[in-house]
Amino acid sequence: MSDIKVTIQETTNNTIIKYNSTKVLINGGSYEFNNIDEAKNSPLAQELFYLPFVKKVFITANFIAIQRFDILEWIDVQEEVKEQIEAYLNDGNVVVNEQRTSKKEAIEVYAEVTPNPAVMKFGSNKALTQTDVEFKNIDEASKSSPLALALFNFPFVKEVFISDNYISVTKYDMVEWNEVYGEIRTFIREYLADGKTIIKELPKGEPTSSENKIEAVNEVLEGTTAAKIVDILEEYIKPAVAGDGGNIAFRSYDEENKIVSVVLQGACSGCPSSTATLKNGIENLLKEMLPNQINEVVAING
């Protein structure tokens, strides 16, 4: 029997509640079921629809969101549903029967240069994960991501970052991107078309996803400067850095010294222009939107 933990997380919609799992539930993408008939390929969703108050079920890589009918409040049943989901997962039952056919899925993969000359972004029309994951070496990848592990088999691959619909690959200086990007692009496209596993387990000690982390921060620090910083990063900064194959995540706010600490990932990590981005972009924006509350923004890694 596995030791899978499920935690309850409220959402801004009081009819919807999220159950976060320490186990990866599906291989990328997401599934939405509006009734038991639509849930034929998901034994878990079908089981949940037998509960009379369940209106809709949404399943992603690391959480299950359930919408209820108005016949009761979540506070009355959320613990029982959590225990039911946790027991189901720990018994090794199938969450979704993900379709595998002999016909390959039509996958498009495109390569984009990033501001970091060591990093190339490989975008895809396939949803890869609801969970941002970064691997600094092959040992980290071997524990949780078969796709990242396969990429590390290329001798020039130094780091791998996987986000919702793209993969950022950092190379060693032994080659130039114009010599190898086509090989990587073809490999990723064929890997995804074959329906192979992208992430099999969430890295230990990592936030389950940027979305979950942001909601958790806001839940604990609602109305505080830290929560406002998280909102600004998510709305104004993250989309821009994602376009360049990178990611930014809030880590902490030192209220006494008014210092914001962030984590830079993907193309942003180690990028020569990241210091300028921090100072001229992120820091200035936060100072403008939160006057007299920000002195400095620092990257604690990357």
C-alpha positions in Angstrom: 0.0 0.0 0.0 1.3 3.4 -1.0 1.6 6.4 1.4 -0.2 9.0 -0.6 -1.3 12.1 1.2 -4.3 14.3 0.1 -4.7 17.8 1.4 -7.8 20.1 1.2 -7.6 23.5 -0.4 -10.4 26.0 -0.7 -10.8 28.1 -3.9 -12.3 31.5 -4.6 -15.5 29.7 -5.7 -17.2 28.4 -2.5 -18.8 25.5 -4.5 -15.5 24.2 -5.6 -12.8 22.5 -3.5 -9.4 21.1 -4.4 -7.8 17.9 -3.2 -4.1 18.1 -3.7 -2.2 14.8 -4.0 1.5 14.0 -3.3 1.2 11.5 -6.2 1.1 12.4 -9.9 -2.3 11.4 -11.0 -2.2 11.6 -14.8 0.4 12.0 -17.5 0.0 15.6 -18.4 -3.0 17.7 -19.5 -6.3 17.6 -17.6 -9.8 16.1 -17.7 -13.1 17.6 -16.9 -16.3 15.5 -16.3 -19.8 17.0 -16.1 -21.6 13.8 -15.2 -21.0 10.1 -14.7 -21.5 9.2 -18.4 -18.7 11.5 -19.4 -16.5 9.9 -16.8 -16.4 6.4 -18.4 -12.6 6.6 -18.7 -12.1 7.7 -15.1 -13.0 5.1 -12.4 -12.2 7.7 -9.7 -14.5 10.4 -11.2 -17.3 7.8 -11.6 -17.0 6.8 -7.9 -17.1 10.5 -6.9 -20.3 11.1 -9.0 -22.1 8.5 -6.9 -22.0 11.1 -4.1 -25.3 13.0 -4.6 -23.8 16.4 -4.1 -21.1 16.1 -6.7 -21.8 18.3 -9.8 -18.5 18.3 -11.7 -15.0 16.7 -11.4 -11.8 18.2 -12.8 -8.6 16.1 -12.7 -5.1 17.3 -13.3 -1.6 16.0 -12.7 -1.6 16.7 -9.0 -5.1 17.7 -7.8 -8.7 16.8 -8.1 -11.2 19.7 -8.1 -14.9 19.0 -7.3 -17.8 21.3 -7.7 -20.9 20.6 -5.5 -24.6 21.2 -5.8 -26.1 23.7 -3.4 -27.8 21.0 -1.3 -25.0 21.2 1.4 -21.8 23.0 2.3 -18.3 21.7 1.8 -17.5 22.0 5.5 -20.1 19.2 6.1 -18.5 16.6 3.8 -14.9 17.7 2.8 -13.1 15.5 5.3 -15.1 12.4 4.3 -14.4 13.0 0.6 -10.7 13.5 1.3 -10.5 10.2 3.1 -12.3 8.5 0.2 -9.9 9.9 -2.4 -6.9 9.1 -0.2 -8.0 5.5 0.3 -8.7 5.1 -3.4 -5.3 6.3 -4.4 -3.5 4.3 -1.7 -5.2 1.1 -2.9 -3.4 1.7 -6.3 -6.7 2.2 -8.3 -6.7 3.9 -11.7 -7.5 7.6 -11.7 -8.0 8.0 -15.5 -7.6 5.3 -18.2 -5.5 7.5 -20.5 -6.1 6.5 -24.1 -3.2 4.8 -25.9 -3.7 3.9 -29.5 -1.5 2.7 -32.3 -2.1 6.0 -34.1 0.3 8.6 -32.8 -1.1 11.8 -31.4 -0.6 14.9 -33.7 2.1 16.7 -31.8 3.8 20.0 -32.8 7.0 21.1 -31.2 8.7 24.4 -32.0 12.0 25.8 -30.8 12.5 29.3 -29.6 15.6 31.2 -28.6 15.6 32.8 -25.2 17.4 35.8 -23.6 19.7 33.2 -22.0 22.1 31.9 -24.8 22.5 28.6 -22.9 18.8 27.8 -22.9 16.4 26.9 -25.8 12.7 26.8 -25.3 10.7 23.9 -26.9 7.0 24.7 -27.0 4.3 22.2 -27.7 0.6 22.1 -28.5 0.2 19.4 -25.9 -0.4 20.2 -22.2 2.6 18.8 -20.4 2.0 19.4 -16.7 0.1 21.4 -14.2 3.3 21.3 -12.1 6.4 23.4 -12.8 9.4 21.1 -12.3 13.1 21.8 -12.6 15.9 19.2 -12.8 19.5 20.3 -12.2 21.0 16.9 -13.0 20.2 13.4 -14.1 19.9 12.0 -10.6 17.0 14.5 -9.8 15.3 13.5 -13.1 15.6 9.8 -12.5 13.4 10.0 -9.5 10.5 11.8 -11.0 10.5 12.5 -14.8 11.2 9.9 -17.5 11.1 12.7 -20.1 13.7 14.8 -18.3 15.8 11.6 -17.7 15.7 10.9 -21.5 16.8 14.4 -22.3 19.8 14.1 -19.9 21.0 11.2 -22.1 22.1 13.8 -24.6 25.6 14.6 -23.4 25.3 18.4 -23.9 22.1 18.7 -21.7 22.9 20.4 -18.4 19.4 21.2 -16.9 15.8 20.7 -17.8 12.7 22.7 -16.8 9.2 21.5 -17.7 6.2 23.9 -17.5 2.6 23.8 -18.7 3.2 23.6 -22.4 7.0 24.0 -22.9 10.3 22.6 -21.9 13.4 24.7 -21.4 16.7 22.9 -21.9 20.0 24.3 -20.7 23.1 23.1 -22.6 26.8 22.9 -21.8 29.2 25.1 -23.8 30.5 22.0 -25.8 28.0 22.7 -28.6 26.0 25.5 -30.2 22.2 25.4 -30.3 22.2 25.6 -34.1 24.0 22.3 -34.2 21.6 20.3 -31.9 18.3 22.1 -31.5 16.7 20.1 -34.4 17.7 16.8 -32.8 16.1 17.8 -29.5 13.0 19.1 -31.1 12.5 15.9 -33.0 13.1 13.8 -30.0 10.6 15.7 -27.8 8.0 15.5 -30.6 8.3 11.8 -31.0 8.4 11.2 -27.2 5.1 13.1 -26.8 3.5 11.5 -29.8 4.2 8.1 -28.4 2.3 9.1 -25.2 5.2 8.3 -22.9 5.2 9.4 -19.3 6.3 13.0 -18.7 6.3 13.1 -14.9 5.7 10.1 -12.7 6.3 11.6 -9.3 6.5 15.1 -7.9 10.0 16.1 -6.7 10.2 15.8 -3.0 10.1 19.1 -1.1 8.9 21.0 -4.1 5.7 23.1 -4.2 3.1 21.1 -6.0 2.5 23.8 -8.5 2.8 27.6 -8.8 -1.0 27.9 -8.7 -1.3 25.9 -5.5 1.6 27.7 -3.9 0.1 31.1 -4.8 -3.3 30.1 -3.4 -1.7 28.7 -0.3 0.3 32.0 0.3 -2.8 34.1 -0.2 -4.8 31.8 2.1 -2.3 32.3 4.9 -1.3 35.8 4.2 -4.4 37.3 2.7 -4.3 41.1 2.6 -0.6 41.2 3.5 2.2 42.7 1.5 3.5 39.2 0.7 0.1 38.1 -0.8 0.0 41.3 -2.9 3.5 40.6 -4.2 2.4 37.1 -5.2 -0.6 38.5 -7.0 1.6 40.9 -9.0 4.2 38.3 -9.9 1.5 36.0 -11.1 -0.5 38.5 -13.1 2.2 40.8 -14.6 5.6 39.0 -14.4 5.1 35.3 -14.8 3.4 35.4 -18.3 6.3 37.5 -19.6 9.1 35.3 -18.3 7.2 32.2 -19.4 7.2 33.6 -23.0 11.0 33.5 -22.7 11.1 29.9 -21.4 11.6 30.9 -17.8 9.7 31.0 -14.5 9.6 33.1 -11.4 8.4 31.9 -8.0 7.8 33.9 -4.8 9.9 32.6 -1.9 9.7 35.2 0.9 9.2 38.8 2.0 11.4 40.3 4.7 9.0 42.9 6.1 11.6 44.6 8.3 14.1 45.2 5.5 11.5 45.3 2.7 13.3 42.7 0.6 11.6 40.3 -1.7 13.2 36.9 -2.5 12.3 35.0 -5.6 13.4 31.8 -7.4 14.3 32.0 -11.0 13.9 28.8 -13.1 14.3 27.6 -16.7 15.8 30.2 -19.0 15.8 32.8 -16.2 18.2 30.7 -14.1 21.7 31.9 -14.8 20.7 34.2 -17.6 23.1 37.1 -18.1 20.2 39.5 -18.4 18.4 38.2 -15.3 19.9 40.8 -13.0 18.7 43.6 -15.3 15.3 42.0 -15.4 15.2 41.8 -11.6 16.2 45.4 -11.1 14.7 47.2 -14.1 11.6 45.1 -14.5 10.4 43.2 -11.4 11.8 45.5 -8.8 10.6 48.7 -10.4 7.2 47.3 -11.0 6.8 46.2 -7.4 8.1 49.5 -6.1 5.6 51.3 -8.3 2.6 49.1 -7.4 3.5 48.8 -3.7 5.0 52.2 -2.8 7.3 52.4 0.3 7.0 48.6 0.8 9.8 47.3 -1.4 13.5 48.2 -1.2 15.0 45.3 -3.2 14.2 42.1 -5.1 16.8 39.4 -4.9 17.1 35.9 -6.5 18.1 33.3 -4.0 19.2 30.8 -6.6 19.6 30.5 -10.4 
